[in-house]
């Protein structure tokens, strides 16, 4: 069973930047990877997707500010977050389907102060 571990969250002022990492215990070479977030009282929402071929897609709310990337050699997916806003405050999770099983990380907290 592949495990995903997120890191890189923290407290940042509005307008600042953070880079999140998601390290997998197994190969992500053929896996479409996603970042989600969940704010208190809200449903989990899809933030960004990167296919195994490197095609990316973003939620409208983060388009132009966030960048998802992957390093298959390191089995790691990244989320570069720039121009952060207070409404970006949430727990951020990475996810992928490994052996037909949807796998989630434990999440990393991002807090953006105004």
Secondary structure by P-SEA (a helix, b strand, c coil): cbbbbbcbbbbbcccbbbbbbbbbcccccccccbbbbbcccccccccccccccbbbbbcccccccbbbbbcccccbbbbbbcccccccccbbbbbbbcccccccccbbbbbbcc
